[in-house]
Amino acid sequence: MKPSNRNQASTRYRNLGLALAVIACAASLWYFSRSPVRLDADGYDLTIALYRVCNQRDADALKEIESRLNEMAGGPSQDDHQHEALQDVVQEARQGNWRDAMITCRTLLEEQVRY
């Protein structure tokens, strides 16, 4: 006997829901298991400036921030995790995801309370 279209559709939706739940769990595990990034004084100041740039959606100022970030990368005290985190924020903003970039900046700043 051939299954009805209704049963096939409900099976598809159930499988889709299961797949989305697995993806959400994996994303949550990744997000909550990552260790907070410790910012040095320059990184903290740059993150505040980057937050402002993202809030204002200022593409020209974003280029200046990115330039400053690249200059900082060669410094002896530059932490790779800090540079990577800030570079990810710049990339997010460059792609037009200003709000997400701003939220990430705020998270980075809030994480500094622990230190």
VMD Tcl script that builds the backbone (N, CA, C; Angstrom):
set m [mol new atoms 345]
animate dup $m
set s [atomselect $m all]
$s set {name element resname resid chain x y z} {
  {N N MET 1 A 0.831 -1.164 0.000}
  {CA C MET 1 A 0.000 0.000 0.000}
  {C C MET 1 A 0.890 1.247 0.000}
  {N N LYS 2 A 0.529 2.253 -0.810}
  {CA C LYS 2 A 1.302 3.485 -0.957}
  {C C LYS 2 A 0.952 4.470 0.155}
  {N N PRO 3 A 1.996 5.065 0.828}
  {CA C PRO 3 A 1.705 6.033 1.893}
  {C C PRO 3 A 1.019 7.274 1.330}
  {N N SER 4 A 0.174 7.868 2.119}
  {CA C SER 4 A -0.549 9.052 1.667}
  {C C SER 4 A 0.385 10.263 1.644}
  {N N ASN 5 A 0.007 11.254 0.866}
  {CA C ASN 5 A 0.787 12.494 0.780}
  {C C ASN 5 A 0.853 13.191 2.127}
  {N N ARG 6 A -0.190 13.043 2.908}
  {CA C ARG 6 A -0.224 13.682 4.218}
  {C C ARG 6 A 0.841 13.083 5.142}
  {N N ASN 7 A 1.001 11.771 5.106}
  {CA C ASN 7 A 2.012 11.117 5.927}
  {C C ASN 7 A 3.413 11.502 5.470}
  {N N GLN 8 A 3.619 11.606 4.153}
  {CA C GLN 8 A 4.925 12.002 3.636}
  {C C GLN 8 A 5.268 13.421 4.066}
  {N N ALA 9 A 4.297 14.319 4.019}
  {CA C ALA 9 A 4.531 15.712 4.402}
  {C C ALA 9 A 4.841 15.816 5.888}
  {N N SER 10 A 4.102 15.086 6.709}
  {CA C SER 10 A 4.356 15.169 8.153}
  {C C SER 10 A 5.719 14.573 8.501}
  {N N THR 11 A 6.135 13.539 7.796}
  {CA C THR 11 A 7.456 12.954 8.011}
  {C C THR 11 A 8.544 13.947 7.625}
  {N N ARG 12 A 8.350 14.640 6.511}
  {CA C ARG 12 A 9.319 15.655 6.077}
  {C C ARG 12 A 9.447 16.767 7.100}
  {N N TYR 13 A 8.332 17.264 7.601}
  {CA C TYR 13 A 8.364 18.339 8.593}
  {C C TYR 13 A 9.006 17.872 9.900}
  {N N ARG 14 A 8.748 16.632 10.281}
  {CA C ARG 14 A 9.349 16.090 11.478}
  {C C ARG 14 A 10.868 15.987 11.310}
  {N N ASN 15 A 11.299 15.522 10.143}
  {CA C ASN 15 A 12.737 15.423 9.873}
  {C C ASN 15 A 13.390 16.801 9.820}
  {N N LEU 16 A 12.706 17.761 9.228}
  {CA C LEU 16 A 13.226 19.125 9.169}
  {C C LEU 16 A 13.336 19.710 10.571}
  {N N GLY 17 A 12.317 19.492 11.393}
  {CA C GLY 17 A 12.338 19.978 12.767}
  {C C GLY 17 A 13.465 19.351 13.566}
  {N N LEU 18 A 13.680 18.060 13.367}
  {CA C LEU 18 A 14.765 17.362 14.050}
  {C C LEU 18 A 16.119 17.912 13.616}
  {N N ALA 19 A 16.292 18.142 12.321}
  {CA C ALA 19 A 17.553 18.691 11.806}
  {C C ALA 19 A 17.811 20.082 12.380}
  {N N LEU 20 A 16.783 20.920 12.436}
  {CA C LEU 20 A 16.939 22.270 12.990}
  {C C LEU 20 A 17.267 22.220 14.475}
  {N N ALA 21 A 16.672 21.278 15.188}
  {CA C ALA 21 A 16.962 21.143 16.616}
  {C C ALA 21 A 18.413 20.726 16.836}
  {N N VAL 22 A 18.911 19.821 16.002}
  {CA C VAL 22 A 20.306 19.385 16.112}
  {C C VAL 22 A 21.249 20.544 15.821}
  {N N ILE 23 A 20.941 21.326 14.796}
  {CA C ILE 23 A 21.770 22.482 14.449}
  {C C ILE 23 A 21.758 23.503 15.590}
  {N N ALA 24 A 20.596 23.756 16.164}
  {CA C ALA 24 A 20.498 24.710 17.272}
  {C C ALA 24 A 21.292 24.232 18.479}
  {N N CYS 25 A 21.227 22.945 18.775}
  {CA C CYS 25 A 22.000 22.398 19.902}
  {C C CYS 25 A 23.494 22.528 19.653}
  {N N ALA 26 A 23.919 22.215 18.439}
  {CA C ALA 26 A 25.342 22.313 18.112}
  {C C ALA 26 A 25.826 23.759 18.218}
  {N N ALA 27 A 25.037 24.689 17.719}
  {CA C ALA 27 A 25.409 26.104 17.796}
  {C C ALA 27 A 25.472 26.565 19.248}
  {N N SER 28 A 24.533 26.132 20.057}
  {CA C SER 28 A 24.530 26.505 21.473}
  {C C SER 28 A 25.748 25.953 22.193}
  {N N LEU 29 A 26.060 24.699 21.929}
  {CA C LEU 29 A 27.240 24.099 22.546}
  {C C LEU 29 A 28.503 24.850 22.167}
  {N N TRP 30 A 28.615 25.186 20.889}
  {CA C TRP 30 A 29.804 25.927 20.431}
  {C C TRP 30 A 29.867 27.288 21.119}
  {N N TYR 31 A 28.755 28.012 21.137}
  {CA C TYR 31 A 28.746 29.365 21.682}
  {C C TYR 31 A 29.069 29.367 23.175}
  {N N PHE 32 A 28.443 28.480 23.924}
  {CA C PHE 32 A 28.610 28.499 25.371}
  {C C PHE 32 A 29.897 27.810 25.838}
  {N N SER 33 A 30.506 27.013 24.962}
  {CA C SER 33 A 31.726 26.337 25.377}
  {C C SER 33 A 32.982 27.142 25.059}
  {N N ARG 34 A 32.849 28.168 24.260}
  {CA C ARG 34 A 34.036 28.956 23.904}
  {C C ARG 34 A 34.483 29.760 25.125}
  {N N SER 35 A 35.772 29.944 25.215}
  {CA C SER 35 A 36.284 30.705 26.351}
  {C C SER 35 A 36.231 32.191 26.019}
  {N N PRO 36 A 35.975 33.016 27.013}
  {CA C PRO 36 A 35.907 34.457 26.771}
  {C C PRO 36 A 37.261 34.996 26.314}
  {N N VAL 37 A 37.203 36.013 25.491}
  {CA C VAL 37 A 38.415 36.646 24.982}
  {C C VAL 37 A 38.819 37.752 25.942}
  {N N ARG 38 A 40.066 37.731 26.343}
  {CA C ARG 38 A 40.577 38.773 27.226}
  {C C ARG 38 A 41.188 39.867 26.355}
  {N N LEU 39 A 40.701 41.090 26.521}
  {CA C LEU 39 A 41.186 42.224 25.743}
  {C C LEU 39 A 42.231 42.992 26.540}
  {N N ASP 40 A 43.312 43.402 25.866}
  {CA C ASP 40 A 44.252 44.299 26.521}
  {C C ASP 40 A 43.704 45.717 26.384}
  {N N ALA 41 A 44.416 46.706 26.887}
  {CA C ALA 41 A 43.909 48.092 26.887}
  {C C ALA 41 A 43.620 48.591 25.470}
  {N N ASP 42 A 44.541 48.318 24.539}
  {CA C ASP 42 A 44.320 48.748 23.149}
  {C C ASP 42 A 43.134 48.016 22.526}
  {N N GLY 43 A 43.035 46.725 22.797}
  {CA C GLY 43 A 41.923 45.941 22.267}
  {C C GLY 43 A 40.587 46.406 22.815}
  {N N TYR 44 A 40.581 46.764 24.085}
  {CA C TYR 44 A 39.357 47.268 24.717}
  {C C TYR 44 A 38.931 48.579 24.060}
  {N N ASP 45 A 39.888 49.493 23.897}
  {CA C ASP 45 A 39.583 50.780 23.258}
  {C C ASP 45 A 39.106 50.588 21.823}
  {N N LEU 46 A 39.745 49.676 21.114}
  {CA C LEU 46 A 39.361 49.408 19.726}
  {C C LEU 46 A 37.964 48.785 19.665}
  {N N THR 47 A 37.633 47.957 20.630}
  {CA C THR 47 A 36.306 47.341 20.665}
  {C C THR 47 A 35.226 48.389 20.924}
  {N N ILE 48 A 35.514 49.342 21.788}
  {CA C ILE 48 A 34.557 50.429 22.035}
  {C C ILE 48 A 34.360 51.247 20.754}
  {N N ALA 49 A 35.460 51.554 20.071}
  {CA C ALA 49 A 35.366 52.305 18.815}
  {C C ALA 49 A 34.596 51.489 17.769}
  {N N LEU 50 A 34.856 50.196 17.721}
  {CA C LEU 50 A 34.177 49.334 16.766}
  {C C LEU 50 A 32.683 49.244 17.070}
  {N N TYR 51 A 32.341 49.235 18.337}
  {CA C TYR 51 A 30.923 49.247 18.728}
  {C C TYR 51 A 30.243 50.512 18.195}
  {N N ARG 52 A 30.899 51.654 18.375}
  {CA C ARG 52 A 30.337 52.918 17.886}
  {C C ARG 52 A 30.184 52.905 16.372}
  {N N VAL 53 A 31.212 52.404 15.679}
  {CA C VAL 53 A 31.189 52.343 14.216}
  {C C VAL 53 A 30.036 51.454 13.736}
  {N N CYS 54 A 29.849 50.329 14.390}
  {CA C CYS 54 A 28.763 49.421 14.011}
  {C C CYS 54 A 27.405 50.040 14.308}
  {N N ASN 55 A 27.302 50.741 15.427}
  {CA C ASN 55 A 26.049 51.405 15.787}
  {C C ASN 55 A 25.681 52.465 14.752}
  {N N GLN 56 A 26.675 53.161 14.241}
  {CA C GLN 56 A 26.439 54.215 13.260}
  {C C GLN 56 A 26.487 53.713 11.818}
  {N N ARG 57 A 26.866 52.455 11.639}
  {CA C ARG 57 A 26.975 51.843 10.303}
  {C C ARG 57 A 27.871 52.676 9.396}
  {N N ASP 58 A 29.031 53.017 9.911}
  {CA C ASP 58 A 29.977 53.907 9.232}
  {C C ASP 58 A 31.064 53.081 8.537}
  {N N ALA 59 A 30.898 52.874 7.225}
  {CA C ALA 59 A 31.826 52.030 6.458}
  {C C ALA 59 A 33.224 52.642 6.384}
  {N N ASP 60 A 33.315 53.961 6.313}
  {CA C ASP 60 A 34.633 54.614 6.241}
  {C C ASP 60 A 35.404 54.432 7.546}
  {N N ALA 61 A 34.721 54.626 8.656}
  {CA C ALA 61 A 35.368 54.448 9.958}
  {C C ALA 61 A 35.727 52.977 10.183}
  {N N LEU 62 A 34.932 52.070 9.607}
  {CA C LEU 62 A 35.241 50.646 9.723}
  {C C LEU 62 A 36.582 50.336 9.057}
  {N N LYS 63 A 36.840 50.983 7.929}
  {CA C LYS 63 A 38.136 50.798 7.250}
  {C C LYS 63 A 39.282 51.277 8.135}
  {N N GLU 64 A 39.079 52.374 8.833}
  {CA C GLU 64 A 40.112 52.894 9.739}
  {C C GLU 64 A 40.354 51.918 10.895}
  {N N ILE 65 A 39.275 51.367 11.438}
  {CA C ILE 65 A 39.394 50.395 12.525}
  {C C ILE 65 A 40.168 49.169 12.036}
  {N N GLU 66 A 39.821 48.709 10.844}
  {CA C GLU 66 A 40.488 47.532 10.296}
  {C C GLU 66 A 41.976 47.802 10.081}
  {N N SER 67 A 42.290 48.995 9.631}
  {CA C SER 67 A 43.691 49.376 9.456}
  {C C SER 67 A 44.423 49.372 10.790}
  {N N ARG 68 A 43.802 49.939 11.803}
  {CA C ARG 68 A 44.399 49.971 13.146}
  {C C ARG 68 A 44.568 48.560 13.708}
  {N N LEU 69 A 43.591 47.714 13.451}
  {CA C LEU 69 A 43.666 46.332 13.906}
  {C C LEU 69 A 44.834 45.612 13.244}
  {N N ASN 70 A 45.037 45.858 11.970}
  {CA C ASN 70 A 46.162 45.232 11.267}
  {C C ASN 70 A 47.501 45.754 11.785}
  {N N GLU 71 A 47.556 47.028 12.145}
  {CA C GLU 71 A 48.782 47.579 12.736}
  {C C GLU 71 A 49.073 46.929 14.082}
  {N N MET 72 A 48.027 46.720 14.869}
  {CA C MET 72 A 48.179 46.120 16.192}
  {C C MET 72 A 48.629 44.663 16.102}
  {N N ALA 73 A 48.306 44.002 15.012}
  {CA C ALA 73 A 48.610 42.573 14.876}
  {C C ALA 73 A 50.113 42.308 14.940}
  {N N GLY 74 A 50.915 43.259 14.528}
  {CA C GLY 74 A 52.358 43.067 14.543}
  {C C GLY 74 A 52.997 43.353 15.878}
  {N N GLY 75 A 52.237 43.868 16.820}
  {CA C GLY 75 A 52.777 44.243 18.129}
  {C C GLY 75 A 53.142 43.035 18.966}
  {N N PRO 76 A 54.116 43.201 19.845}
  {CA C PRO 76 A 54.577 42.079 20.669}
  {C C PRO 76 A 53.552 41.595 21.689}
  {N N SER 77 A 52.671 42.470 22.144}
  {CA C SER 77 A 51.719 42.063 23.183}
  {C C SER 77 A 50.375 41.623 22.606}
  {N N GLN 78 A 50.275 41.569 21.288}
  {CA C GLN 78 A 48.995 41.251 20.666}
  {C C GLN 78 A 48.621 39.784 20.893}
  {N N ASP 79 A 47.468 39.571 21.475}
  {CA C ASP 79 A 46.940 38.235 21.712}
  {C C ASP 79 A 46.220 37.765 20.437}
  {N N ASP 80 A 46.516 36.548 19.990}
  {CA C ASP 80 A 45.896 36.019 18.772}
  {C C ASP 80 A 44.386 35.892 18.907}
  {N N HIS 81 A 43.914 35.505 20.105}
  {CA C HIS 81 A 42.469 35.360 20.312}
  {C C HIS 81 A 41.785 36.718 20.218}
  {N N GLN 82 A 42.415 37.723 20.767}
  {CA C GLN 82 A 41.866 39.075 20.701}
  {C C GLN 82 A 41.796 39.533 19.246}
  {N N HIS 83 A 42.883 39.374 18.519}
  {CA C HIS 83 A 42.933 39.810 17.118}
  {C C HIS 83 A 41.893 39.066 16.294}
  {N N GLU 84 A 41.793 37.769 16.499}
  {CA C GLU 84 A 40.833 36.955 15.754}
  {C C GLU 84 A 39.400 37.388 16.050}
  {N N ALA 85 A 39.101 37.640 17.320}
  {CA C ALA 85 A 37.746 38.055 17.705}
  {C C ALA 85 A 37.379 39.394 17.080}
  {N N LEU 86 A 38.302 40.340 17.127}
  {CA C LEU 86 A 38.026 41.658 16.553}
  {C C LEU 86 A 37.955 41.587 15.031}
  {N N GLN 87 A 38.793 40.753 14.430}
  {CA C GLN 87 A 38.756 40.587 12.974}
  {C C GLN 87 A 37.422 39.981 12.546}
  {N N ASP 88 A 36.894 39.056 13.339}
  {CA C ASP 88 A 35.580 38.469 13.043}
  {C C ASP 88 A 34.484 39.529 13.088}
  {N N VAL 89 A 34.570 40.441 14.048}
  {CA C VAL 89 A 33.578 41.520 14.150}
  {C C VAL 89 A 33.665 42.424 12.922}
  {N N VAL 90 A 34.883 42.774 12.535}
  {CA C VAL 90 A 35.068 43.628 11.349}
  {C C VAL 90 A 34.493 42.938 10.113}
  {N N GLN 91 A 34.768 41.645 9.972}
  {CA C GLN 91 A 34.259 40.885 8.830}
  {C C GLN 91 A 32.734 40.879 8.811}
  {N N GLU 92 A 32.147 40.682 9.971}
  {CA C GLU 92 A 30.685 40.668 10.089}
  {C C GLU 92 A 30.106 42.021 9.655}
  {N N ALA 93 A 30.718 43.099 10.118}
  {CA C ALA 93 A 30.253 44.441 9.753}
  {C C ALA 93 A 30.454 44.700 8.265}
  {N N ARG 94 A 31.574 44.255 7.735}
  {CA C ARG 94 A 31.859 44.451 6.312}
  {C C ARG 94 A 30.815 43.755 5.439}
  {N N GLN 95 A 30.263 42.667 5.942}
  {CA C GLN 95 A 29.231 41.939 5.203}
  {C C GLN 95 A 27.855 42.589 5.352}
  {N N GLY 96 A 27.798 43.674 6.114}
  {CA C GLY 96 A 26.541 44.387 6.284}
  {C C GLY 96 A 25.732 43.946 7.490}
  {N N ASN 97 A 26.278 43.061 8.287}
  {CA C ASN 97 A 25.589 42.577 9.485}
  {C C ASN 97 A 25.976 43.455 10.675}
  {N N TRP 98 A 25.630 44.719 10.584}
  {CA C TRP 98 A 26.038 45.711 11.575}
  {C C TRP 98 A 25.530 45.383 12.967}
  {N N ARG 99 A 24.281 44.979 13.049}
  {CA C ARG 99 A 23.683 44.698 14.364}
  {C C ARG 99 A 24.386 43.522 15.034}
  {N N ASP 100 A 24.614 42.447 14.274}
  {CA C ASP 100 A 25.301 41.281 14.842}
  {C C ASP 100 A 26.709 41.647 15.298}
  {N N ALA 101 A 27.384 42.468 14.503}
  {CA C ALA 101 A 28.734 42.900 14.870}
  {C C ALA 101 A 28.703 43.731 16.145}
  {N N MET 102 A 27.709 44.588 16.255}
  {CA C MET 102 A 27.573 45.429 17.443}
  {C C MET 102 A 27.287 44.568 18.685}
  {N N ILE 103 A 26.457 43.558 18.528}
  {CA C ILE 103 A 26.150 42.664 19.644}
  {C C ILE 103 A 27.405 41.905 20.074}
  {N N THR 104 A 28.207 41.481 19.108}
  {CA C THR 104 A 29.447 40.783 19.436}
  {C C THR 104 A 30.399 41.702 20.187}
  {N N CYS 105 A 30.484 42.964 19.763}
  {CA C CYS 105 A 31.323 43.937 20.485}
  {C C CYS 105 A 30.851 44.067 21.926}
  {N N ARG 106 A 29.573 44.193 22.097}
  {CA C ARG 106 A 29.031 44.345 23.454}
  {C C ARG 106 A 29.340 43.124 24.307}
  {N N THR 107 A 29.222 41.940 23.722}
  {CA C THR 107 A 29.544 40.709 24.434}
  {C C THR 107 A 31.009 40.692 24.843}
  {N N LEU 108 A 31.891 41.080 23.918}
  {CA C LEU 108 A 33.319 41.141 24.237}
  {C C LEU 108 A 33.575 42.087 25.401}
  {N N LEU 109 A 32.909 43.230 25.386}
  {CA C LEU 109 A 33.092 44.217 26.453}
  {C C LEU 109 A 32.538 43.700 27.784}
  {N N GLU 110 A 31.378 43.055 27.743}
  {CA C GLU 110 A 30.790 42.514 28.969}
  {C C GLU 110 A 31.652 41.404 29.559}
  {N N GLU 111 A 32.307 40.637 28.702}
  {CA C GLU 111 A 33.171 39.549 29.185}
  {C C GLU 111 A 34.371 40.088 29.962}
  {N N GLN 112 A 34.722 41.339 29.778}
  {CA C GLN 112 A 35.885 41.900 30.460}
  {C C GLN 112 A 35.655 42.097 31.946}
  {N N VAL 113 A 34.402 42.080 32.365}
  {CA C VAL 113 A 34.073 42.226 33.790}
  {C C VAL 113 A 34.696 41.069 34.578}
  {N N ARG 114 A 34.811 39.900 33.946}
  {CA C ARG 114 A 35.377 38.723 34.604}
  {C C ARG 114 A 36.859 38.906 34.920}
  {N N TYR 115 A 37.524 39.771 34.165}
  {CA C TYR 115 A 38.957 39.954 34.351}
  {C C TYR 115 A 39.192 41.149 35.209}
}
mol reanalyze $m
mol bondsrecalc $m
mol representation Tube
mol addrep $m
